Every structure is written in structure tokens, then in C-alpha cells.
Amino acid sequence: MTARAAAHRWVRPGALGAGGLRYGADYNPEQWPRDVWHEDMRLMREAGVNIVSLGIFSWALLEPRPGEWDFGWLDEVMDLLHDNGIDVDLATATASPPPWLTRLHPEVLPVTADETVLYPGGRQHWRPTSPVFRRYALRLVRALAERYRDHPALVAWHISNELGCHNAFDYSDDAAAAFRVWLRGRYGTLDALNDAWGTAFWSQHYGAWDEILPPRIAAAQRNPGRQLDFERFSSDALREHLRAEAAVLAEVTPDVPRTTNFMVCQNIRDIDYATWAGDVDFVSNDHYLRPGELGRDDLSFWANLTGNLAEGHPWFLMEHATSAVNWREVNPPKRAGELRRDALTHVGHGADAVCYFQWRQSRAGGERYHSAMVPHAGADSRVFRDVVALGAELRALAPVAGSHRERARVALLFDYESWWVSGRDSHPSDALRYDAETLTWYRALLDRGVRVDVLPVHAAFEGYEVVIAPMLHVVPDGLRRRLEEVVLDGRHVLATYFSGVVDEHDRVWLGGYPGGLRDLLGVTVEEFVPLLPGTRVRLSSGAVATTWTERITRVGADVEVIDTYADGDLAGGPAVTRRRVGGGSATYVSADVARAGAVDLLRAWAAEVDALRGEPLAADGRLETIVRAKGGTRFVFLANRTDEAVDVPVTGERVGAGGAGAERAGTEPVWRIGPGEVAIVAQPGS
Ligand code: GLA
């Protein structure tokens, strides 16, 4: 991705298990009496658990009073795990400060935009920029590192936990001071800042750095440039904390790899993980299944992005759920087969570890109804039987470990800043959803059987024949040039509505939309025409828009109109256009054409663009095909996206158990892949 990322070390045999896949969970033995620990060891062995994340929320027990340590219980657990052949991804335990710390130093507590203090009693109640918190946290990190540096169970460090899960945005005075330092670093002068933020508007001009505050609740719309920089700053502030802990660990245990669990998923958009990937020795992610019909594809989307944040290298699935979570409005359990399907879909997208939150379901506390590997019912349960079966299957998948994602020919761009900015207030419509739009196009590509990489926008576009940019709203000059190069190189770009509109300061590009992409796409939009709730606008192709349309008033001479609005105020006007440049092209989709509209468009386009033809093994999109490769072998994961069995002719050797049924009679072996199942075939190839 970047020079920075390329420079750091990626291969972590110790933590990722060169000999096979990792399997385990967050382990919270401090919630249980000792006799349960012994049962845990027996059950972990039965399940094939070979790694646990330990001590994540243990600060209050490890340091019961300031500077007084109690490592006895942790020593015991570390030894017990090691005696049972289980490695430890040891937490730095800083995620949740103990009550004594916040009593002594209430000034570490985070503050919301309306100046509400977030009190202790939950978790993660600390300011990312608090020097006081940092001092106590790093003292704990050092104490742990020195204590366990030579412990044979230690294979990786787990820095904090889901940094920013509850404290991503802090509006305290500490944050204000750090924000100003960050802004000075970015802009150098107040003139540059005033220009970037457009502070001539509403008398917002700053005459001194101290006048600048975080975007606390205000009387009217807050300055968008400041909002965007505050989001960037907040993501960077958490990264600074990550770096500070990592630096201590690097000093004391230079050879132990360090990670922190990202939250690359639909419900967390606060952190630009593309800027974090270079700060960990291996990428880890937590993902929780979205309930309902789009859950499977949603999981695939975020796993795919995680794999590409890791630049195709293996990554670590640090948390997912065996069954229900406890934090949505309704929390249904997973259906039969979903535990296996979810785990193997992550493995397909590059996970070399399959871990859960958590090992044993808590008896008390706010997460007592969250599923675990060992449920309240105990080991004689559907979930634990599935857990044991998955453990056996993961052992059989050992050959897959260490393999890399095979690059797809199609990239779907993902840009955290476009996610932040397109969802801002005071826009033409509050109904725009960046994550939904990107997922719509991802699903349409899967429906067509196309293998695609969900690619962080800063990654290189080289080698991708098609680059799809749904709602790529923030387009600085550099990005515009990179997209233009794709087309000049004879390759293809597709952008959808509300793309290209603003620069890196959320200032509108002038001369008509899609602003930064206007020349590339060869069209000018004079007005956005968002749709009122309940309105439907048909396109000539049959696609239907329900949220957004645009008035395209100029179509370049080299641009073909490939779809028009069929009704509404824009009837007869261009809706979808394609500019051809040599062998390359730039397509613009000015409306939310939904999954069906996107599928039709991709189908028609496939007549001229080979990369969109769909993989033969994808069985017309009923299967998702995911490929990992190493040492002359391709591991093709065939994941059934439907509720019916799919028969597909496959040559190659089956890897692991379960999934595909027996070969059937006939000249070619045909695999039957049951509803929601995942089968893996090994084929020769790099
Ligand atoms: C997050 C946290 C875990 C746990 C799970 C529950 O991922 O990291 O500690 O709270 O959520 O889903």
C-alpha cells in the first residue's frame, strides 16, 4: 500500500502459527473460580484451541492499588495454558482503567460533544490524549512486558482492545490542546487553516490557535472542514496511543509481534484503519455478523477489506461470535451451519486465525447474554459441539495457513473519509449511506460471479482492470490523477453518484459536479435531485432509484449515454454515461440504481470487459469464490450464498472436511455445496 507499510515486517510465524491456523478466544479466567480454569483447559484441548487473548480487562486486578502489582493469578493462568499447549496473545490490559485511577485522576475521563463526562462503571472511559492516562497505561505495559518477556506461552501482544470502541471522540480540554498541536503540524499557519476551513463563512475566522476548539455542540451547523480534521485527529490520537504502547513493547520484547484488534465492520466508521495498518506487525480484526439477509455478504465485504488492509498477507480474526451478540435490539442466535460458514469465509479472505469473543459465556456483567465458545448451558450444547467440529476442521485446513490472497482483477474502492464526509449534516439528503452503497456494488459483483478486492483507496490501482468507486465523495487532486491514470492506461473506472464533489477539506470543487472527476467522466452535473421518501424514479433500463438522482447537463463528445431517466423531472436526461478513452473507459452512474440495477449494468458491461465476466466456479453468483495461494497451490473457497444446494464441476483436491458433498457420477467431478456451506479445493497454480 504505502512505503511505510511495505517497510514493516509482516510475517509472524509465532503468532499466526506457521504450522497451521490459530483457533481460540478472548479468555477471561478472572471471572471464574480456579476449578473452572481446569475444566477450561480440558475443554480447550477438546476443541483444539491453540491460542487465547488474555488479560484484556484485567487492569484492576493486576494493579489493585497504584504501583502495586498482583501478577500471581496471571502467572498461574499463563503456566496452565502453556502446560496445555495453548499460546497466549497477551493483552496490555490498558483498555479499561481501574476505579482507583479515575478517582485519583478524574481528569482522564472522556467528555462528549455536549460536555457530558463519561463516568467509570462501563469500560474504555479514558481520553486518548490524556498525558495522565498515558503515564499510568505505559507503566502497566512495561510491568507486564518485563514480567512475561520470557514466558514460553507468550506469542503476541494485544495492545489495548478495540481502540476507540467507546472513546473515539473526546471533546475535553486535553483533546482541545492536542487538536491544536495536530492542526499546527498539518497547516503550519493560521492563514492556511482559515483557508482550508473556509472560515470567512459565518464569521469563523481564527486569529489565534487558542481560539480553536473541538467541534463541541454549537448553535448551528458546525464547520465541515473542522469536523473532518477533528475526525482525522481523533483517529490519529488513538493511533498515537497504539504507537506509545508499541514502543514500550518493542523496547522490552523486540521479538514479540504486536497487534491491536481493528473494528473493520459496518457499525464502526470512526477510525481510518488504512492509516493504522503499518503500525501493527499483523492485522487483526473483530467482526460481528449483521442479522438478516445481507449478513453473509456483509461479512465477506469487511473480511475482504481487512485482507486488503493487510496487503494480502494473512491476518488474525481476533473476535467474532459463535452465536448471538447482546448489543443489538434483538439478538437471535446463529442458525445451523452459520458458525462454520462465517469462520471459513473469514479464512477464505485471508484469516489465519479464527477467534471468538469469548471462551466462556459470562455469568455476570453487561455481556452475560453474549454467546461464547462455552455457553451458559455448558459443553453439552449445540454451540460447543459446533465449536469442537470447527476446531477439527481448522486443523485439517493447516495447508492453507500462510497463504496470501490472490489478487482479483476488479477493485472496489473503500475510503473512510468519503464515508465520514458523505454522511455529514446539511447535505442535499440525509438518506445517503456510503456503506450501503459500497455493499450494494459488492453484492452486485458477487451476484455476477466476479471476484473483487475491496481496496483501501490509498492502495495502488496497478493491475486492476476495473476500479469501481461507489460514492467516492472526497477526491483530492492526487486521487483524481490516479484514477485518470487507470483510464489512460486502457483500464476502466466506474464511479457512482455524489462522487468527486469535494476536496480534502470538504470544499466543493467548482465548475459543476462531479467536481474532481468531471473531466475524467466527461459529464457535468448542475444540480443534485435527491428524492423525497417514497419517491421512485425509473430509468430506461428498468433500474429504479429511490434516494438520489442528478441533473446531468453536459455530456462530452466522447461520452455515450447508456441509460436515461424515464420519469420524474429528469425524464429523458442522461442517467448513466460512459466516456471512452482509447481502450479504457470511465462510467458514471448518477442515481442509486440498487443491487438489481447494478447487476444489469455489470452484465451488459461484461460484453466488453472480460474481467466482469464472472468466474466459472461461481455458478452465476450463487457461490462466492475466494482464492488464497502459496507455493504453487491455489486454495479456492467456494461459499454458497444461497439457501439451496449448488452443483458445480470442480477439478482439484478437496481440503478439509465438510462442505461439499461427494463427487457424482459423470465425466467431470461435480461438487454439491449445500446451502450456506463453504467448500475448499486445492488446485495447482500460483
Ligand atoms: C467487542 C469487544 C469485546 C466484547 C465484544 C462483544 O468486540 O472487544 O470485549 O465486548 O465486543 O461483541
Boltz pocket constraint, residues with backbone or C-beta under 6 A from the ligand:
constraints:
  - pocket:
      binder: B
      contacts: [[A, 161], [A, 162], [A, 286], [A, 288], [A, 319], [A, 325], [A, 326], [A, 357], [A, 367], [A, 370]]
      max_distance: 6.0
